[in-house]
Amino acid sequence: MSNSVPKTAEELKQFLRYLDHILIEWLREKSKDYYRSILEAVDKVIADHRSPELQIEHCREVWYQTSLGEVRIKRRIYRDKAGQRRCLLDELMGLGRYQHKTLKVQELALDLVSQMPYRRSAEVLQKTTAIELPHQTLWRLVQEAGGKWLEEEDRKLKWFQQTGELPVSEDKRVTCLITEMDGVILPLQREPERRIEVKVGIAYEGWQSVGRQGRYRTVNKTIYSAVGETGDFLDGMSLKLHRRYDLAGIPHMVVGGDGAGWIKSGADYFKGRFQLDRYHLQKELCYAYGRDSHIQNQIWQACERGDVKLALSILAESRTQAKGDQRNRIDKLQGYLKDNAIGLGDYRWDIGEKGTELRRTGAMEGNIDKLVVRRAKNQGMSWSIQGLKSLLCLRFLSRENKLIAWLENRNSHINEAIVNIPRRQARKLVTRLSSQEPDQWLKAALPVLRGPHANRPWVLALKSLAEGTGF
């Protein structure tokens, strides 16, 4: 905090305009010192109660990146019986080797990067917090956190593919589970291929009315994405759904999509009923007939009832009166309806639920836009395959509110039997740190403030500085 008193009205005006920032900076500096004292006190207790197999190698200072800014901490490094170096303080804080960013900093940075480009994320962090991380550091953080998640999921997927062993499940049963799938093409860089398709799937149990009349949201939505082969995508989505549902006990499984071959193979994979997305059906009808809503409505009604023959006969009759390019568009629509004949009828007719709370499929378009397109497309971006996978998995973890849980648990394997602090000692330490005033330890004894020269100007100035009131 500045110790100079504003001398003019203009200086006072500027001071008041930035007073909130001045106070925050002042509080941060005091908080950094308190943060340092807590960690160093804990590090000393760890040293007193560590495992006998751990020998202190040296005590060294290192910078920690915290929500308060960078703080220099002095902590001990140990060597175990295998000759490996370990920092017990870092491990208790949930930090891996060479990780000096607190979990809160990692969560904030990764959540921000999952929403906007790396450079912009670095700028926002710097302007709104005390965290200063270059965009290259944010990229490395994504590759490290996302890479470990992908390794773990890859291991589970391969085990499932090799053994067919299902994971522990909640065994939830529902009458109907709606699954929708779609893909988006993204450009690549430094890869043999120029483009790659990101496959996305969602599953939900139904709809719930929200806000004004006519607006709905999906209930208990599960999301999944993969970059790669169709078989791996379907196995991975099945594995995720098995963790929640008893898929064998669900009587009606509906798989919706735009008619792509891999989506229809997904319907076979889940032993469900394929449903052509009405958005794409309406799009093809509009392309073929423009503003002729009468014929569009006739074909639409025939498709709703699953009467493919009637729909094709209406097309054939209208084609005889069409000319030029419209004939080609009608021929394209005819081929589209034939290719997707199995999914034309409204699935609600087949399961006897027409007119109930069940609605048409079509949630996928909005979801693929929010989950993938807004972050990875339409901004002139290109990706490496591994970088794209890492970013998307963290984006999905953030959307499912599982990001912080993953960051806390990813290094849990290194916290085994590193230190055994007695319960009484731990309680004593917590009590001492929690009852201590944050600035109490900062107050040093200055005898001159109460000595014979207490009223001299230089002593008054020193007292003002010590108490933080000379601004």
C-alpha positions as CSV (number, residue, x, y, z in Angstrom):
1,M,0.0,0.0,0.0
2,S,1.3,3.4,-0.9
3,N,2.6,5.5,2.1
4,S,2.4,8.9,0.4
5,V,-0.5,11.1,1.2
6,P,-2.4,12.6,-1.8
7,K,-1.4,16.3,-2.0
8,T,-3.8,17.5,-4.7
9,A,-7.4,16.9,-5.6
10,E,-6.4,15.1,-8.8
11,E,-4.1,12.8,-6.8
12,L,-6.9,12.1,-4.4
13,K,-9.3,11.4,-7.3
14,Q,-6.9,8.8,-8.8
15,F,-6.2,7.3,-5.4
16,L,-10.0,6.7,-4.8
17,R,-10.5,5.3,-8.2
18,Y,-8.0,2.6,-7.6
19,L,-8.5,2.2,-3.9
20,D,-10.1,-1.3,-4.2
21,H,-7.1,-2.5,-6.2
22,I,-4.6,-0.9,-3.7
23,L,-6.4,-2.6,-0.8
24,I,-6.5,-6.0,-2.5
25,E,-2.8,-5.8,-3.3
26,W,-2.0,-4.9,0.3
27,L,-4.1,-7.8,1.6
28,R,-2.4,-10.2,-0.8
29,E,1.0,-9.3,0.4
30,K,0.0,-9.9,4.0
31,S,-1.7,-13.1,3.1
32,K,1.4,-14.4,1.2
33,D,3.4,-14.0,4.4
34,Y,0.8,-15.9,6.4
35,Y,0.6,-18.6,3.8
36,R,4.4,-19.0,3.9
37,S,4.4,-19.3,7.7
38,I,1.6,-22.0,7.7
39,L,3.4,-24.2,5.1
40,E,6.8,-23.9,6.7
41,A,5.2,-24.8,10.1
42,V,3.5,-27.9,8.6
43,D,6.8,-28.9,6.8
44,K,8.6,-28.9,10.2
45,V,5.9,-31.1,11.8
46,I,6.2,-33.5,8.8
47,A,10.0,-33.7,9.3
48,D,9.5,-34.6,13.0
49,H,7.0,-37.4,12.2
50,R,8.2,-38.8,8.9
51,S,8.9,-42.4,8.2
52,P,12.3,-43.6,9.4
53,E,13.1,-44.7,5.9
54,L,13.1,-41.1,4.7
55,Q,16.3,-39.1,5.2
56,I,16.5,-35.3,4.8
57,E,18.7,-34.5,1.9
58,H,18.5,-30.7,1.9
59,C,16.2,-27.8,2.7
60,R,15.6,-25.5,-0.3
61,E,13.3,-22.6,-1.3
62,V,11.0,-22.9,-4.2
63,W,8.3,-20.7,-5.8
64,Y,4.7,-21.9,-5.4
65,Q,2.1,-20.4,-7.8
66,T,-1.0,-19.7,-5.6
67,S,-4.2,-17.8,-5.9
68,L,-2.4,-15.0,-4.0
69,G,0.4,-14.9,-6.5
70,E,3.9,-16.4,-6.3
71,V,5.1,-17.3,-2.8
72,R,8.6,-18.5,-2.0
73,I,8.5,-21.5,0.4
74,K,11.4,-23.1,2.2
75,R,10.7,-26.9,2.5
76,R,12.7,-30.1,2.9
77,I,13.6,-32.7,0.3
78,Y,13.9,-36.3,1.3
79,R,15.5,-39.4,-0.1
80,D,13.7,-42.8,0.4
81,K,15.4,-46.2,0.7
82,A,15.1,-46.7,-3.1
83,G,17.2,-43.5,-3.7
84,Q,14.2,-41.5,-5.0
85,R,13.8,-37.9,-4.0
86,R,10.5,-36.9,-2.5
87,C,9.0,-33.7,-1.1
88,L,6.5,-34.7,1.5
89,L,4.9,-31.2,1.7
90,D,4.1,-31.3,-2.0
91,E,2.7,-34.8,-1.7
92,L,0.4,-33.8,1.2
93,M,-0.8,-30.9,-0.8
94,G,-1.8,-33.2,-3.7
95,L,1.0,-32.0,-6.0
96,G,3.1,-34.3,-8.1
97,R,6.8,-34.0,-8.8
98,Y,7.8,-30.6,-10.2
99,Q,4.2,-29.4,-9.8
100,H,4.3,-26.1,-7.8
101,K,0.9,-24.8,-8.8
102,T,-1.8,-25.3,-6.1
103,L,-4.9,-27.3,-6.9
104,K,-7.0,-24.2,-6.9
105,V,-4.7,-22.5,-9.5
106,Q,-4.8,-25.6,-11.6
107,E,-8.6,-25.9,-11.5
108,L,-9.1,-22.2,-12.4
109,A,-6.5,-22.3,-15.2
110,L,-7.8,-25.5,-16.7
111,D,-11.5,-24.5,-16.4
112,L,-10.7,-21.2,-18.2
113,V,-8.6,-22.9,-20.9
114,S,-11.5,-25.3,-21.6
115,Q,-13.7,-22.3,-22.4
116,M,-11.3,-20.0,-24.4
117,P,-8.0,-20.0,-26.4
118,Y,-4.7,-20.4,-24.5
119,R,-3.5,-16.8,-25.1
120,R,-6.8,-15.3,-24.1
121,S,-6.9,-17.4,-21.0
122,A,-3.5,-16.2,-19.9
123,E,-4.6,-12.6,-20.4
124,V,-7.8,-13.1,-18.4
125,L,-5.9,-14.8,-15.5
126,Q,-3.4,-12.0,-15.4
127,K,-6.0,-9.2,-15.5
128,T,-8.5,-10.7,-13.0
129,T,-6.3,-12.6,-10.5
130,A,-2.8,-12.6,-9.1
131,I,-2.0,-15.7,-11.3
132,E,0.6,-15.1,-14.0
133,L,1.0,-18.1,-16.3
134,P,2.2,-17.8,-19.9
135,H,0.0,-19.5,-22.5
136,Q,2.8,-22.1,-23.1
137,T,2.5,-23.1,-19.4
138,L,-1.3,-23.4,-19.7
139,W,-0.8,-25.7,-22.7
140,R,1.7,-27.9,-20.8
141,L,-0.7,-28.0,-17.9
142,V,-3.5,-29.3,-20.2
143,Q,-1.3,-31.9,-21.7
144,E,-0.2,-33.2,-18.3
145,A,-3.6,-33.3,-16.6
146,G,-5.5,-34.4,-19.7
147,G,-2.8,-36.9,-20.7
148,K,-3.1,-38.7,-17.3
149,W,-6.8,-38.9,-17.6
150,L,-6.6,-40.3,-21.2
151,E,-4.1,-42.9,-20.1
152,E,-6.4,-44.1,-17.3
153,E,-9.4,-44.2,-19.6
154,D,-7.4,-46.0,-22.3
155,R,-6.4,-48.6,-19.8
156,K,-10.0,-49.2,-18.7
157,L,-11.2,-49.3,-22.3
158,K,-8.6,-51.9,-23.4
159,W,-9.4,-54.1,-20.4
160,F,-13.1,-53.9,-21.3
161,Q,-12.4,-54.8,-24.9
162,Q,-10.1,-57.7,-24.0
163,T,-12.1,-59.2,-21.2
164,G,-15.7,-57.9,-21.6
165,E,-15.6,-57.3,-17.8
166,L,-18.2,-54.6,-16.9
167,P,-17.3,-51.9,-14.3
168,V,-19.0,-51.5,-11.0
169,S,-22.5,-50.0,-11.8
170,E,-25.2,-48.2,-10.1
171,D,-27.6,-50.6,-12.0
172,K,-30.1,-47.8,-12.6
173,R,-33.1,-48.9,-14.6
174,V,-35.3,-46.7,-16.7
175,T,-38.2,-47.3,-19.1
176,C,-36.5,-45.5,-22.0
177,L,-33.0,-44.3,-22.6
178,I,-32.5,-41.8,-25.4
179,T,-29.0,-41.7,-27.0
180,E,-27.9,-39.3,-29.7
181,M,-24.7,-39.1,-31.6
182,D,-23.1,-36.8,-34.1
183,G,-19.6,-35.8,-35.3
184,V,-17.7,-32.6,-36.2
185,I,-14.7,-32.3,-38.5
186,L,-11.8,-30.3,-37.2
187,P,-8.5,-29.3,-38.9
188,L,-5.2,-30.8,-37.8
189,Q,-1.6,-29.5,-37.8
190,R,1.7,-31.5,-37.8
191,E,-0.3,-34.7,-38.4
192,P,-0.4,-37.0,-41.5
193,E,-4.1,-36.3,-41.9
194,R,-5.4,-32.8,-42.5
195,R,-8.7,-33.3,-40.8
196,I,-10.3,-35.6,-38.2
197,E,-13.8,-36.3,-36.9
198,V,-14.6,-35.8,-33.2
199,K,-17.5,-38.1,-32.3
200,V,-19.8,-37.0,-29.5
201,G,-22.6,-38.9,-27.8
202,I,-25.2,-37.9,-25.2
203,A,-27.6,-40.1,-23.3
204,Y,-30.6,-38.9,-21.2
205,E,-33.7,-40.3,-19.5
206,G,-36.3,-37.7,-20.7
207,W,-37.1,-34.0,-20.6
208,Q,-38.0,-31.4,-18.0
209,S,-39.8,-28.2,-18.6
210,V,-37.8,-25.1,-17.7
211,G,-38.4,-21.3,-17.9
212,R,-41.1,-20.1,-20.2
213,Q,-43.6,-22.4,-21.8
214,G,-42.2,-24.6,-24.6
215,R,-38.6,-24.8,-23.3
216,Y,-37.2,-28.1,-22.1
217,R,-33.9,-29.6,-20.9
218,T,-32.7,-33.1,-20.8
219,V,-32.8,-35.1,-17.5
220,N,-29.7,-36.9,-16.1
221,K,-27.6,-36.3,-19.2
222,T,-24.4,-38.3,-19.7
223,I,-21.9,-37.0,-22.3
224,Y,-19.0,-38.8,-24.0
225,S,-16.6,-37.9,-26.8
226,A,-13.7,-39.6,-28.6
227,V,-11.3,-39.0,-31.4
228,G,-10.7,-42.1,-33.4
229,E,-12.4,-45.3,-34.7
230,T,-16.1,-45.9,-34.4
231,G,-15.6,-49.2,-32.5
232,D,-13.5,-47.4,-29.8
233,F,-16.1,-44.7,-29.5
234,L,-19.0,-47.1,-29.1
235,D,-17.1,-49.2,-26.6
236,G,-16.1,-46.2,-24.6
237,M,-19.6,-44.8,-24.5
238,S,-21.0,-48.2,-23.6
239,L,-18.4,-48.4,-20.8
240,K,-19.5,-45.0,-19.4
241,L,-23.2,-45.9,-19.6
242,H,-22.6,-49.2,-17.9
243,R,-21.3,-47.4,-14.8
244,R,-24.7,-45.8,-14.3
245,Y,-27.3,-48.0,-16.0
246,D,-28.2,-51.6,-16.2
247,L,-28.3,-51.5,-20.0
248,A,-29.6,-55.1,-20.3
249,G,-32.6,-54.1,-18.2
250,I,-33.7,-51.1,-20.2
251,P,-36.7,-52.1,-22.4
252,H,-36.5,-49.2,-24.9
253,M,-33.2,-47.9,-26.2
254,V,-33.4,-45.1,-28.9
255,V,-30.3,-44.0,-30.8
256,G,-30.8,-40.7,-32.7
257,G,-28.7,-39.1,-35.4
258,D,-28.4,-37.6,-38.8
259,G,-28.2,-40.8,-40.7
260,A,-24.5,-41.3,-40.8
261,G,-23.5,-45.0,-41.2
262,W,-21.5,-45.1,-37.9
263,I,-24.5,-43.8,-36.0
264,K,-26.8,-46.5,-37.4
265,S,-24.2,-49.1,-36.5
266,G,-24.4,-47.6,-33.0
267,A,-28.1,-48.5,-32.9
268,D,-27.2,-52.1,-33.7
269,Y,-24.4,-52.0,-31.1
270,F,-26.8,-51.0,-28.3
271,K,-29.6,-53.2,-29.7
272,G,-31.8,-50.1,-29.9
273,R,-34.0,-48.4,-32.4
274,F,-32.5,-45.8,-34.8
275,Q,-34.3,-42.5,-35.0
276,L,-33.5,-40.0,-37.8
277,D,-33.0,-36.6,-36.3
278,R,-36.0,-34.4,-37.3
279,Y,-33.7,-31.4,-37.7
280,H,-31.9,-33.0,-40.6
281,L,-35.1,-34.4,-42.1
282,Q,-36.6,-30.9,-42.1
283,K,-33.4,-29.5,-43.6
284,E,-33.5,-31.9,-46.5
285,L,-37.2,-31.2,-47.1
286,C,-36.6,-27.4,-47.2
287,Y,-33.6,-27.9,-49.6
288,A,-35.7,-29.9,-52.0
289,Y,-39.0,-27.9,-52.0
290,G,-38.1,-24.5,-50.7
291,R,-41.2,-22.6,-49.6
292,D,-43.7,-25.3,-50.8
293,S,-44.9,-26.1,-47.3
294,H,-47.9,-28.1,-48.6
295,I,-45.8,-30.9,-50.1
296,Q,-43.3,-30.7,-47.2
297,N,-46.1,-31.3,-44.7
298,Q,-47.4,-34.3,-46.7
299,I,-44.0,-36.0,-46.8
300,W,-43.4,-35.1,-43.1
301,Q,-46.7,-36.7,-42.0
302,A,-45.9,-39.8,-44.0
303,C,-42.5,-40.0,-42.4
304,E,-43.9,-39.5,-38.9
305,R,-46.1,-42.6,-39.4
306,G,-43.2,-44.5,-40.8
307,D,-45.0,-44.9,-44.2
308,V,-41.9,-44.8,-46.4
309,K,-43.9,-46.0,-49.5
310,L,-46.3,-43.1,-49.3
311,A,-43.5,-40.6,-48.8
312,L,-41.6,-41.9,-51.8
313,S,-44.8,-41.9,-54.0
314,I,-45.4,-38.2,-53.1
315,L,-41.8,-37.5,-54.1
316,A,-42.2,-39.3,-57.4
317,E,-45.4,-37.5,-58.2
318,S,-43.9,-34.1,-57.4
319,R,-40.8,-34.9,-59.4
320,T,-42.8,-35.2,-62.6
321,Q,-43.7,-31.5,-62.3
322,A,-40.3,-30.3,-61.2
323,K,-37.7,-28.8,-63.6
324,G,-34.0,-28.2,-63.7
325,D,-32.1,-28.3,-60.4
326,Q,-35.2,-29.0,-58.3
327,R,-35.3,-32.5,-59.9
328,N,-31.8,-33.2,-58.7
329,R,-32.7,-32.0,-55.2
330,I,-35.7,-34.2,-55.1
331,D,-33.6,-37.2,-56.3
332,K,-31.2,-36.4,-53.4
333,L,-34.1,-36.3,-50.9
334,Q,-35.4,-39.6,-52.3
335,G,-32.0,-41.3,-51.8
336,Y,-31.8,-39.8,-48.3
337,L,-35.2,-41.2,-47.3
338,K,-34.4,-44.7,-48.7
339,D,-31.1,-44.8,-46.8
340,N,-32.7,-43.9,-43.5
341,A,-36.1,-45.7,-44.0
342,I,-35.5,-47.7,-40.8
343,G,-35.4,-44.5,-38.7
344,L,-38.1,-42.3,-40.3
345,G,-41.1,-43.3,-38.2
346,D,-41.6,-41.5,-34.8
347,Y,-40.1,-43.9,-32.2
348,R,-43.0,-43.0,-29.8
349,W,-45.5,-44.8,-32.0
350,D,-43.4,-48.0,-31.8
351,I,-43.1,-48.0,-28.0
352,G,-46.7,-46.9,-27.4
353,E,-45.9,-43.5,-25.9
354,K,-47.2,-41.2,-28.6
355,G,-48.7,-38.1,-26.9
356,T,-47.0,-38.6,-23.5
357,E,-44.2,-36.6,-22.0
358,L,-41.6,-38.1,-24.4
359,R,-40.4,-35.7,-27.1
360,R,-38.7,-36.0,-30.4
361,T,-34.9,-36.4,-30.5
362,G,-32.9,-33.4,-31.5
363,A,-30.9,-32.3,-28.5
364,M,-27.6,-33.3,-30.2
365,E,-27.2,-30.2,-32.4
366,G,-27.1,-27.8,-29.5
367,N,-24.9,-30.1,-27.4
368,I,-22.3,-30.6,-30.0
369,D,-22.1,-26.9,-30.5
370,K,-21.7,-26.1,-26.8
371,L,-19.4,-29.1,-26.1
372,V,-17.0,-29.0,-29.1
373,V,-17.7,-26.4,-31.8
374,R,-17.5,-23.3,-29.6
375,R,-14.1,-24.1,-28.3
376,A,-12.4,-26.1,-31.1
377,K,-13.9,-24.7,-34.3
378,N,-14.9,-21.4,-35.9
379,Q,-11.8,-19.5,-34.5
380,G,-9.2,-20.4,-37.1
381,M,-7.7,-23.1,-34.9
382,S,-6.0,-26.3,-35.9
383,W,-4.9,-29.1,-33.6
384,S,-2.6,-32.0,-32.9
385,I,-4.5,-35.2,-32.1
386,Q,-3.1,-35.5,-28.6
387,G,-3.6,-31.8,-27.9
388,L,-7.2,-32.0,-29.0
389,K,-7.9,-35.2,-27.0
390,S,-6.4,-33.6,-23.8
391,L,-8.4,-30.4,-24.1
392,L,-11.7,-32.1,-24.8
393,C,-11.4,-34.5,-22.0
394,L,-10.8,-31.6,-19.5
395,R,-13.6,-29.6,-21.1
396,F,-16.0,-32.5,-20.5
397,L,-14.7,-33.0,-16.9
398,S,-15.4,-29.3,-16.3
399,R,-18.9,-29.6,-17.7
400,E,-19.6,-32.6,-15.5
401,N,-18.2,-30.8,-12.4
402,K,-15.6,-33.6,-12.0
403,L,-12.4,-31.5,-12.7
404,I,-11.4,-30.7,-9.2
405,A,-12.0,-34.3,-8.0
406,W,-9.7,-35.6,-10.8
407,L,-7.0,-33.1,-9.9
408,E,-7.2,-34.1,-6.2
409,N,-7.1,-37.9,-6.9
410,R,-4.6,-38.1,-9.8
411,N,-1.6,-38.1,-7.5
412,S,-3.2,-40.1,-4.7
413,H,-1.0,-43.1,-5.3
414,I,2.1,-41.2,-4.0
415,N,0.6,-40.4,-0.6
416,E,1.0,-43.9,0.9
417,A,2.7,-44.0,4.4
418,I,4.8,-40.9,3.8
419,V,4.2,-39.4,7.3
420,N,2.4,-40.4,10.4
421,I,1.5,-37.3,12.3
422,P,-0.1,-38.2,15.7
423,R,-3.7,-37.1,16.0
424,R,-2.9,-35.0,19.0
425,Q,-0.1,-33.2,17.3
426,A,-2.2,-32.6,14.2
427,R,-5.0,-31.1,16.3
428,K,-2.5,-28.9,18.2
429,L,-1.0,-27.6,14.9
430,V,-4.4,-26.8,13.4
431,T,-5.6,-25.1,16.6
432,R,-2.5,-22.9,16.8
433,L,-2.7,-21.9,13.1
434,S,-6.5,-21.3,13.2
435,S,-6.4,-19.2,16.4
436,Q,-3.5,-17.1,15.4
437,E,-4.3,-13.7,14.0
438,P,-3.1,-13.4,10.4
439,D,-1.0,-10.3,11.1
440,Q,0.0,-11.1,14.6
441,W,3.3,-12.7,13.7
442,L,4.1,-9.8,11.5
443,K,4.1,-7.3,14.3
444,A,7.7,-6.8,15.4
445,A,8.7,-5.1,18.6
446,L,10.0,-1.6,18.0
447,P,11.1,-0.1,21.4
448,V,11.8,3.2,19.8
449,L,8.1,3.8,19.4
450,R,7.8,4.0,23.2
451,G,11.2,5.4,24.0
452,P,12.2,9.0,24.9
453,H,12.1,10.0,21.2
454,A,8.5,8.8,20.6
455,N,7.2,12.2,19.6
456,R,9.9,13.0,17.0
457,P,8.8,13.3,13.4
458,W,10.9,10.4,12.1
459,V,9.6,8.1,14.9
460,L,6.0,9.1,14.0
461,A,6.7,8.3,10.4
462,L,8.1,4.9,11.4
463,K,5.0,4.2,13.5
464,S,2.8,5.1,10.6
465,L,4.6,2.7,8.3
466,A,4.5,-0.1,10.9
467,E,0.8,0.2,11.5
468,G,0.0,0.7,7.8
469,T,-1.9,4.0,8.3
470,G,0.4,6.4,6.6
471,F,-1.4,6.6,3.2
